Amino acid sequence: MEESNFSTRRASLCQLLPETAIIVSAATHHIRSHDSEFPFHQNTHFKYLTGFREPESLLVITQKPDEGMKTHFFVRPKDDHAEMWAGKRMGIDHTKDVFGFDEVYDIAKAWELMPTLLWNHKKVAVDWSEQPLIRDQALKVMTTMASMRKRKMHRPMSLIDLAPAIGRVRLVKEANEIASMRKAAQISNLGHRAAMAMATPGKTEADVRHFMEYIFRKHGSEDNAYESIVAGGRNALTLHYVENNAVLNDKELLLIDAGSQFNGYASDITRTFPINGKYTPAQKEVYEIVLTAQKVAIGMAKPGVSISQIHSEVEKVLAKAMIDAGLITTKTQMSKESLEELLLNKEGSYAIKSYYPHGTSHWLGLDVHDMSPYLEDDLEDIKLAAGMVITVEPGLYFNKPHEQVQFKLPVDGIGIRIEDDILITDKGHDNLSANVPKEVAEVEAACKLNPLEF
C-alpha cells in the first residue's frame, strides 16, 4: 500500500478530531510462558494509520495552529545484537525514508518529548480500552504540564477516547482494503471446501482444522483471522467452541466457523455440513430454515438499512419458519400466531433467544469484529453505506426446549450457522464469499470431492 493511503487516513481522522493531539501505540509482545512469547499481532488502529509492522513504536499526530497536521513517529533504533536474536529493525533513518513521517525519533525519547508535542492542543486522544497504559502515561504528562508555565501556549485540558472517531474512519473500506478482503474470502473458500471433502466419520475436529488451515497457508494467507471453530455434533451448541479435538461421528453435522487473513484483513465464514456427506431429514429441515433466513438478510443488505433492522427481520423469519415446519410445539394448545408472539415477545421471555442467541451481523475488516461503532452520536442506528463490509450469520441451536415449548422433530443437539461476508455497494451488495457451497445439493456434492484437489 502506498504511503498516500495512510496519510489520507490520518487526515480523515484529524477532520473528526480538530485541535486534538492523537497518540496511537503499536502492540507489544505478550508472554506465553516464562521467556517465550505469543506470535506478534500489530494493533489494528496503529496498522491502519501507519502500515508499520514492528512493536515498541508510537505515532503522535499534532495539529498546532501554526503547523497544521504533522506526524511524529517513535521507533526502536538499529541494534546489531538485538537484531541477531529477534530479527531486523527498520531503525530511525530508514523508517523516515520509507514511510514519509515528518519526524522520526528513538522510542526511548517518546515521553520526554511528549509535552513539547502536546502544547497548543485543546485535547489529547488515545484509545482508552485497547491502550490503557498509553492513556495513563498521557494523563501523567498532562498533569505535569499543568504545573508548567508557557507564554502564549495553552495546554490540553481533556483526554478523550480515540476509538469512536477512528472507528468511523475505518467503517468505509478503500479499494485496496476491499481487494484484500476479497482475496481472504477466496482463500477461505478453498479451505472450507477442503474441509468438507476431508471430514468423514472417525476423523477428529483437529484433523479437519489443521488440514483446512494448511490450505489457507498454501494459498497465501499469513494467519487465521481468528481462532477456528470446528464443532462436531452437540459441540456446535457452544457458539465459541475452540477445543476442536473431538471425534467426528456418523449422522452428525460439523459446524466450521473459520476465516483466513490476507494482508492483515479478515474473512469470517461459517458452513455446517453432514460429516457422512448426507443431511438427515431433520438436519435438512433446520438447515433450509437457516439458509432461507440468511438469504432474506443478505437481500436486505444495501445502503440505508441498519444492522438491527436486518437482525429483527431474521428473528421473524426464523420464528415463523420453525413454527410452520413443526419443529416446535407448545405443551399446552396454542395457535401458530400465539406461538410466534411467544417466540418474538421482547417484553417477556423472548423465547427465540433460546434457539438464536447471537446477532446476525457485525463489521468486518482488519479485525474480525471490526472496531467501528453501531450507533450515531444521537444513538440512532448507523445505516449501511457503500464500502462497508458486514457478516450475515443467522443460526439455530437446539439444546433444550424453552419452558413453554417442546421439540416435535428429532432436532435436539443440532446446531447450524451459515455465514457470509457482504460488501455494501452503491446498488446493493456483493457477497465476497459466494463461492463457498451452501445450497444443500452443493454442500453434499462438495463432501464427495477429493481433498487433495485443493
Backbone torsions as a table, in degrees:
resi	resn	phi	psi	omega
1	MET	NA	135.4	-179.6
2	GLU	-71.8	153.5	-178.8
3	GLU	-58.7	-29.2	-177.8
4	SER	-60.7	-30.7	177.3
5	ASN	-61.3	-43.5	-177.5
6	PHE	-71.8	-39.9	179.1
7	SER	-66.0	-35.1	176.6
8	THR	-65.6	-40.5	177.9
9	ARG	-63.6	-42.9	179.4
10	ARG	-63.6	-38.8	178.3
11	ALA	-65.7	-39.6	178.4
12	SER	-63.6	-39.2	178.2
13	LEU	-65.1	-41.5	-179.7
14	CYS	-65.1	-31.4	176.9
15	GLN	-62.4	-32.1	178.5
16	LEU	-82.4	-17.8	-176.3
17	LEU	-130.8	65.0	-179.6
18	PRO	-65.6	151.4	177.3
19	GLU	57.4	29.7	-176.2
20	THR	-124.8	133.0	169.9
21	ALA	-85.7	132.4	-174.2
22	ILE	-114.2	127.1	-179.7
23	ILE	-119.2	123.0	178.4
24	VAL	-132.6	129.2	-177.3
25	SER	-104.4	149.4	169.1
26	ALA	-67.6	164.0	173.7
27	ALA	-70.7	164.0	175.9
28	THR	-114.3	161.8	173.6
29	HIS	-69.4	143.4	177.9
30	HIS	-115.1	132.6	-177.8
31	ILE	-73.2	128.5	174.6
32	ARG	-84.7	-47.5	177.0
33	SER	-168.3	130.3	177.4
34	HIS	54.0	-108.7	-176.9
35	ASP	-111.8	17.0	175.1
36	SER	-104.9	149.2	-172.7
37	GLU	-119.6	154.6	168.8
38	PHE	-69.0	155.5	173.7
39	PRO	-55.2	141.0	-176.6
40	PHE	-77.8	131.6	174.3
41	HIS	-125.7	124.0	-177.0
42	GLN	-69.0	143.7	171.6
43	ASN	-57.7	129.0	-171.1
44	THR	-74.2	-29.6	173.1
45	HIS	-63.0	-44.0	-179.8
46	PHE	-63.6	-44.6	179.1
47	LYS	-63.5	-40.6	-178.6
48	TYR	-62.0	-36.5	-175.4
49	LEU	-90.5	-18.9	-173.9
50	THR	-128.2	-34.6	-172.2
51	GLY	77.5	2.9	-175.5
52	PHE	-80.7	137.7	-170.6
53	ARG	-102.0	-10.9	-172.3
54	GLU	-88.1	154.9	172.4
55	PRO	-78.9	-177.7	175.9
56	GLU	51.2	50.2	179.7
57	SER	-134.8	157.3	-175.2
58	LEU	-147.0	134.0	175.2
59	LEU	-109.0	129.9	172.0
60	VAL	-124.3	120.4	176.3
61	ILE	-102.9	122.5	178.4
62	THR	-109.1	153.3	-179.4
63	GLN	-139.4	59.9	-178.7
64	LYS	-76.5	145.2	-174.6
65	PRO	-54.5	-35.6	-176.0
66	ASP	-92.7	0.0	-176.0
67	GLU	-123.4	-23.8	-171.8
68	GLY	73.4	-160.8	-178.4
69	MET	-77.4	129.3	175.3
70	LYS	-134.5	147.4	179.1
71	THR	-110.2	128.4	178.1
72	HIS	-118.4	122.7	-171.7
73	PHE	-123.0	135.1	-178.6
74	PHE	-117.6	127.8	-176.8
75	VAL	-136.8	168.5	173.2
76	ARG	-73.1	136.4	175.5
77	PRO	-72.9	165.8	174.9
78	LYS	-61.5	143.1	-178.3
79	ASP	-154.6	103.5	-174.3
80	ASP	-57.3	-42.6	-177.6
81	HIS	-66.5	-48.0	-179.9
82	ALA	-63.5	-37.8	-178.4
83	GLU	-70.8	-28.9	176.4
84	MET	-62.4	-35.8	-177.9
85	TRP	-88.1	-39.6	-167.1
86	ALA	-122.2	8.1	176.0
87	GLY	102.4	163.4	-175.2
88	LYS	-66.4	146.6	171.5
89	ARG	-112.4	149.3	177.6
90	MET	-73.4	-36.3	-178.9
91	GLY	78.7	174.7	-171.7
92	ILE	-70.5	-53.3	-173.9
93	ASP	-66.3	-45.1	-177.5
94	HIS	-67.3	-36.0	177.6
95	THR	-61.1	-43.0	179.9
96	LYS	-66.0	-39.8	179.8
97	ASP	-64.5	-41.9	-173.9
98	VAL	-80.5	-42.7	-170.2
99	PHE	-99.1	-14.5	173.8
100	GLY	71.7	24.3	175.4
101	PHE	-68.1	151.7	-179.0
102	ASP	-64.2	-43.5	178.9
103	GLU	-138.4	141.0	176.2
104	VAL	-129.0	131.3	-175.0
105	TYR	-128.9	169.6	171.1
106	ASP	-70.1	131.8	-178.7
107	ILE	-58.6	-26.7	-179.4
108	ALA	-64.8	-19.4	-177.7
109	LYS	-97.9	4.0	-170.9
110	ALA	-56.6	-54.2	-173.0
111	TRP	-80.9	-18.3	172.1
112	GLU	-68.7	-38.6	-178.8
113	LEU	-86.8	-12.1	-171.7
114	MET	-57.5	-44.3	179.6
115	PRO	-56.4	-40.6	178.9
116	THR	-60.5	-38.7	-178.9
117	LEU	-73.4	-30.8	-173.5
118	LEU	-86.4	-18.3	178.4
119	TRP	-56.8	147.6	177.2
120	ASN	66.4	33.1	167.2
121	HIS	-122.8	146.8	177.3
122	LYS	-81.3	-29.9	-175.6
123	LYS	-138.6	162.2	170.4
124	VAL	-126.1	132.0	-178.8
125	ALA	-114.3	128.6	173.4
126	VAL	-137.6	162.6	178.0
127	ASP	-84.0	103.5	-173.0
128	TRP	-61.8	-50.0	-171.5
129	SER	-78.0	-38.4	-176.3
130	GLU	-82.3	-27.6	-174.4
131	GLN	-133.9	64.6	-177.1
132	PRO	-64.1	-30.6	178.9
133	LEU	-67.0	-38.8	176.6
134	ILE	-66.7	-39.9	176.2
135	ARG	-57.9	-46.6	-178.0
136	ASP	-66.6	-38.8	177.8
137	GLN	-64.9	-42.8	179.3
138	ALA	-62.8	-41.9	179.0
139	LEU	-63.7	-38.0	178.2
140	LYS	-63.5	-43.6	178.1
141	VAL	-63.2	-43.9	-179.9
142	MET	-63.0	-36.5	177.3
143	THR	-65.9	-41.2	177.2
144	THR	-63.7	-39.4	-179.6
145	MET	-63.8	-26.4	-179.5
146	ALA	-63.3	-26.3	-179.9
147	SER	-93.8	-0.7	179.9
148	MET	-99.6	140.7	179.8
149	ARG	-111.2	122.1	178.6
150	LYS	-125.5	121.0	-179.6
151	ARG	-66.4	137.9	176.4
152	LYS	57.0	26.1	176.6
153	MET	-135.3	139.4	177.9
154	HIS	-114.7	150.5	-178.5
155	ARG	-96.9	155.0	177.0
156	PRO	-66.4	136.8	-175.1
157	MET	-101.9	-12.7	-178.0
158	SER	-142.6	147.3	176.6
159	LEU	-110.0	119.3	-173.9
160	ILE	-117.9	163.0	-179.6
161	ASP	-82.2	126.7	179.7
162	LEU	-75.2	-25.7	-167.9
163	ALA	-54.9	-46.7	-177.7
164	PRO	-60.2	-40.9	-176.8
165	ALA	-71.4	-47.8	-178.9
166	ILE	-69.3	-29.1	174.4
167	GLY	-62.1	-37.9	177.4
168	ARG	-66.8	-40.8	-179.7
169	VAL	-65.3	-38.2	-178.2
170	ARG	-75.6	-11.5	-171.8
171	LEU	-65.0	-44.3	-179.3
172	VAL	-97.0	121.9	-173.6
173	LYS	-84.9	144.2	174.3
174	GLU	-80.9	168.1	-177.2
175	ALA	-59.4	-40.3	-178.5
176	ASN	-70.8	-30.4	175.8
177	GLU	-67.5	-44.2	179.3
178	ILE	-61.9	-40.1	178.6
179	ALA	-61.7	-40.3	178.4
180	SER	-66.8	-40.2	179.8
181	MET	-69.5	-35.3	176.8
182	ARG	-64.7	-42.0	178.6
183	LYS	-65.1	-41.5	177.9
184	ALA	-59.2	-41.6	179.0
185	ALA	-66.7	-37.3	178.2
186	GLN	-64.0	-41.3	177.7
187	ILE	-65.8	-42.5	178.9
188	SER	-62.8	-34.8	176.4
189	ASN	-55.8	-46.0	-180.0
190	LEU	-65.6	-40.1	179.6
191	GLY	-65.4	-43.0	179.4
192	HIS	-66.8	-40.8	177.6
193	ARG	-62.8	-41.7	178.7
194	ALA	-62.6	-38.7	179.0
195	ALA	-65.0	-42.0	177.8
196	MET	-60.2	-40.9	-178.2
197	ALA	-72.8	-30.9	-173.0
198	MET	-85.7	-32.1	-173.7
199	ALA	-70.7	125.9	175.2
200	THR	-145.8	159.3	177.5
201	PRO	-54.7	137.0	179.5
202	GLY	100.1	-27.0	173.1
203	LYS	-75.2	173.4	-179.5
204	THR	-113.4	161.6	174.3
205	GLU	-56.2	-37.7	179.9
206	ALA	-64.6	-39.9	177.3
207	ASP	-56.1	-47.9	-176.8
208	VAL	-67.5	-44.7	-178.8
209	ARG	-58.2	-49.9	-174.6
210	HIS	-67.1	-35.9	177.9
211	PHE	-67.2	-44.9	178.8
212	MET	-59.7	-45.8	-177.9
213	GLU	-69.8	-29.3	172.1
214	TYR	-62.6	-42.6	178.3
215	ILE	-63.4	-39.8	174.9
216	PHE	-53.3	-51.5	-176.4
217	ARG	-66.8	-39.2	-178.7
218	LYS	-57.2	-33.9	-175.2
219	HIS	-102.2	16.3	167.7
220	GLY	110.2	-0.2	177.7
221	SER	-74.6	132.9	179.5
222	GLU	-84.7	-14.8	-177.2
223	ASP	-169.6	169.1	167.8
224	ASN	-76.7	148.7	176.6
225	ALA	-72.4	-22.3	-179.7
226	TYR	-168.4	175.5	-179.9
227	GLU	-68.3	121.3	-176.6
228	SER	-63.8	140.9	173.9
229	ILE	-107.3	114.1	178.6
230	VAL	-125.5	96.4	-165.3
231	ALA	-121.4	109.7	178.2
232	GLY	-90.1	142.9	174.9
233	GLY	56.7	-131.3	-176.8
234	ARG	-66.9	-15.4	178.2
235	ASN	-62.0	-23.3	178.5
236	ALA	-68.2	-14.0	178.3
237	LEU	-75.8	-14.1	171.7
238	THR	-93.0	111.3	-168.8
239	LEU	-60.6	-40.5	179.8
240	HIS	-112.9	52.1	177.9
241	TYR	-69.5	124.3	-178.6
242	VAL	-131.4	7.0	176.7
243	GLU	-62.7	-44.1	172.5
244	ASN	51.3	47.1	-176.5
245	ASN	-138.0	4.5	-175.5
246	ALA	-82.8	157.7	175.2
247	VAL	-75.5	140.3	178.6
248	LEU	-84.3	132.2	-174.4
249	ASN	-108.5	147.9	176.2
250	ASP	-60.5	144.0	176.5
251	LYS	68.2	14.9	173.3
252	GLU	-111.3	167.1	179.5
253	LEU	-98.5	156.9	172.3
254	LEU	-121.8	117.9	176.5
255	LEU	-97.4	123.1	177.1
256	ILE	-120.2	117.4	175.2
257	ASP	-114.3	101.3	-173.1
258	ALA	-155.5	149.7	178.6
259	GLY	-150.7	146.7	175.7
260	SER	-85.2	161.7	174.6
261	GLN	-115.7	134.2	178.5
262	PHE	-132.7	126.3	-178.4
263	ASN	54.3	31.3	179.0
264	GLY	88.9	-9.0	-175.6
265	TYR	-99.6	144.1	-170.8
266	ALA	-95.4	149.0	159.5
267	SER	-115.0	157.4	-176.0
268	ASP	-148.7	99.0	-170.2
269	ILE	-130.1	137.6	177.0
270	THR	-127.7	135.1	171.6
271	ARG	-134.8	149.8	178.6
272	THR	-128.8	119.6	-172.1
273	PHE	-137.7	160.2	-178.3
274	PRO	-76.5	131.8	-178.1
275	ILE	-62.4	-35.2	179.6
276	ASN	-92.1	3.7	175.0
277	GLY	92.9	-0.6	-177.6
278	LYS	-141.0	122.9	177.3
279	TYR	-68.3	140.0	168.9
280	THR	-73.8	163.0	178.7
281	PRO	-55.2	-43.2	-179.6
282	ALA	-67.1	-42.1	177.9
283	GLN	-61.4	-43.3	-179.6
284	LYS	-64.4	-39.5	179.3
285	GLU	-59.2	-49.9	-179.7
286	VAL	-66.0	-42.4	-178.1
287	TYR	-59.7	-44.6	-178.8
288	GLU	-64.7	-34.0	177.5
289	ILE	-64.9	-46.7	179.9
290	VAL	-64.6	-41.0	179.9
291	LEU	-63.8	-41.4	177.4
292	THR	-61.1	-44.6	179.0
293	ALA	-62.4	-38.9	-179.9
294	GLN	-66.7	-39.7	178.6
295	LYS	-63.8	-39.0	176.2
296	VAL	-61.7	-45.3	-178.4
297	ALA	-63.8	-45.1	179.3
298	ILE	-63.4	-37.2	177.4
299	GLY	-62.7	-27.2	178.8
300	MET	-83.1	-13.5	-173.6
301	ALA	-74.5	97.5	-179.0
302	LYS	-160.0	165.3	-179.6
303	PRO	-56.0	139.3	176.8
304	GLY	95.8	-11.6	179.8
305	VAL	-100.0	147.8	178.6
306	SER	-102.1	158.8	176.6
307	ILE	-61.0	-37.8	-179.5
308	SER	-67.6	-33.2	176.0
309	GLN	-64.5	-42.6	178.4
310	ILE	-62.0	-44.8	-178.7
311	HIS	-62.9	-43.4	-179.6
312	SER	-60.7	-41.2	180.0
313	GLU	-68.3	-38.3	178.3
314	VAL	-61.7	-42.7	178.0
315	GLU	-58.7	-43.0	180.0
316	LYS	-64.5	-44.3	-179.6
317	VAL	-62.5	-44.7	-179.6
318	LEU	-63.9	-45.6	-178.0
319	ALA	-61.3	-48.4	-178.2
320	LYS	-64.5	-42.2	-178.0
321	ALA	-67.3	-37.9	177.6
322	MET	-61.2	-40.6	-179.1
323	ILE	-72.1	-46.6	-178.3
324	ASP	-61.5	-35.0	-179.4
325	ALA	-81.1	-8.6	-179.6
326	GLY	74.9	23.9	179.2
327	LEU	-67.0	-35.0	179.9
328	ILE	-132.0	149.9	173.8
329	THR	-136.1	168.5	178.4
330	THR	-95.0	154.4	178.9
331	LYS	-71.2	-27.2	172.9
332	THR	-113.1	152.1	-175.5
333	GLN	-60.6	131.4	-177.5
334	MET	-152.4	141.3	179.0
335	SER	-70.3	162.0	177.2
336	LYS	-59.7	-38.8	-179.3
337	GLU	-63.7	-42.8	-179.8
338	SER	-68.3	-36.6	178.5
339	LEU	-66.9	-40.8	177.5
340	GLU	-62.8	-40.3	177.6
341	GLU	-63.1	-39.0	177.7
342	LEU	-61.6	-43.8	-178.0
343	LEU	-66.0	-34.4	-172.6
344	LEU	-103.9	5.3	-175.8
345	ASN	-74.5	100.0	-178.3
346	LYS	-69.2	-24.5	-178.0
347	GLU	-79.7	-19.6	-177.8
348	GLY	-111.6	-127.2	-173.3
349	SER	-74.2	-23.3	178.6
350	TYR	52.0	59.0	-167.7
351	ALA	-65.6	-20.9	179.4
352	ILE	-59.3	-27.2	179.1
353	LYS	-64.3	-20.7	176.8
354	SER	-67.6	-24.9	-175.6
355	TYR	-115.1	-19.7	-179.0
356	TYR	-139.4	79.3	-169.2
357	PRO	-86.3	-6.2	-175.1
358	HIS	-114.9	173.7	178.7
359	GLY	-77.1	169.3	-179.0
360	THR	-88.9	-32.2	-171.4
361	SER	-143.8	154.8	168.9
362	HIS	-148.2	163.6	177.3
363	TRP	-69.2	153.0	-179.3
364	LEU	-135.9	141.4	179.6
365	GLY	-178.7	-126.9	175.7
366	LEU	-63.2	-32.1	173.0
367	ASP	-106.0	147.6	178.9
368	VAL	-64.5	-36.8	167.3
369	HIS	-106.9	85.5	-168.8
370	ASP	-60.7	143.1	-167.5
371	MET	-86.5	66.2	177.9
372	SER	-123.9	152.7	-177.5
373	PRO	-74.1	159.5	176.0
374	TYR	-107.3	-11.7	-178.0
375	LEU	-123.5	146.2	172.2
376	GLU	-71.8	173.8	178.4
377	ASP	-61.0	-28.7	179.1
378	ASP	-87.6	10.5	177.6
379	LEU	72.1	9.9	171.0
380	GLU	-79.8	152.8	-180.0
381	ASP	-61.7	137.7	169.7
382	ILE	-69.3	132.4	179.8
383	LYS	-90.0	143.6	177.6
384	LEU	-61.8	145.4	178.9
385	ALA	-144.3	159.8	-179.2
386	ALA	-55.7	134.5	179.8
387	GLY	99.7	-14.2	175.5
388	MET	-80.3	149.9	178.0
389	VAL	-126.9	128.3	179.7
390	ILE	-128.1	163.0	167.1
391	THR	-95.3	156.7	169.9
392	VAL	-131.2	112.1	-168.4
393	GLU	-143.4	65.3	174.2
394	PRO	-67.8	160.8	178.2
395	GLY	-159.2	166.7	172.3
396	LEU	-137.6	138.4	-175.2
397	TYR	-138.1	118.2	-175.3
398	PHE	-109.0	96.4	-179.9
399	ASN	-102.3	-62.9	174.4
400	LYS	-143.0	146.4	-177.3
401	PRO	-64.9	148.7	168.7
402	HIS	-59.6	152.3	-171.6
403	GLU	-56.3	-25.6	-177.0
404	GLN	-102.0	1.2	-178.3
405	VAL	-129.6	169.0	176.9
406	GLN	-142.1	156.0	179.3
407	PHE	-80.1	131.6	178.5
408	LYS	-93.5	-35.6	178.1
409	LEU	-102.3	162.8	-179.9
410	PRO	-75.4	72.6	-177.3
411	VAL	-106.8	-4.7	-179.0
412	ASP	-57.1	128.8	-179.8
413	GLY	92.5	-4.6	178.6
414	ILE	-85.5	130.1	173.0
415	GLY	-131.9	122.1	-175.6
416	ILE	-132.5	131.0	172.6
417	ARG	-137.4	141.0	177.3
418	ILE	-129.4	124.7	-172.4
419	GLU	-135.8	134.2	174.9
420	ASP	-130.0	163.0	179.6
421	ASP	-105.1	120.3	-168.9
422	ILE	-117.6	119.5	173.3
423	LEU	-89.8	126.8	176.1
424	ILE	-81.1	131.5	-179.9
425	THR	-118.4	172.6	179.4
426	ASP	-57.5	-36.7	-174.8
427	LYS	-100.4	-3.9	-179.1
428	GLY	160.9	-102.5	-177.4
429	HIS	-156.3	165.3	175.5
430	ASP	-134.7	118.2	180.0
431	ASN	-80.8	105.7	-177.1
432	LEU	-68.0	-23.1	-176.9
433	SER	-111.6	26.3	-174.9
434	ALA	-62.5	-23.5	-176.1
435	ASN	-79.9	-9.2	177.7
436	VAL	-77.6	122.5	-174.6
437	PRO	-56.2	137.8	174.7
438	LYS	-145.3	-18.6	170.8
439	GLU	-67.1	146.8	-174.9
440	VAL	-53.0	-49.1	-178.0
441	ALA	-64.4	-38.4	178.7
442	GLU	-64.4	-43.3	-178.9
443	VAL	-65.1	-46.9	-178.9
444	GLU	-63.4	-35.1	176.6
445	ALA	-68.5	-39.2	179.5
446	ALA	-64.0	-31.3	-179.7
447	CYS	-69.2	-16.3	-177.3
448	LYS	-94.4	-4.5	-176.1
449	LEU	-76.0	164.0	176.4
450	ASN	-82.1	119.7	-177.8
451	PRO	-62.3	-21.3	-179.4
452	LEU	-73.8	-8.5	177.9
453	GLU	-69.8	-15.8	-172.6
454	PHE	-98.0	NA	NA
